[in-house]
């Protein structure tokens, strides 16, 4: 792990905003967006809407990435059981 957050800009609701995340989270987020066939800005916007006011956007992304990966693992496990 890189350990140090890397700042990237995204556009949310027509405004640019910067998000600092570790490089591994950026890579995972890009992979998830590609698998869902959507731009990273669209995925971040969905996470932003779902996060609620009490959670920061970077924290919401850090929580979203492992949840999404766990969902994929569970889906693959269910497919192998059939």
HELIX and SHEET records of a PDB file:
HELIX    1   1 UNK A   23  UNK A   35  1                                  13    
HELIX    2   2 UNK A   40  UNK A   51  1                                  12    
HELIX    3   3 UNK A   57  UNK A   81  1                                  25    
SHEET    1   A 2 UNK A   5  UNK A  12  0                                        
SHEET    2   A 2 UNK A  15  UNK A  22 -1                                        
END                                                                             
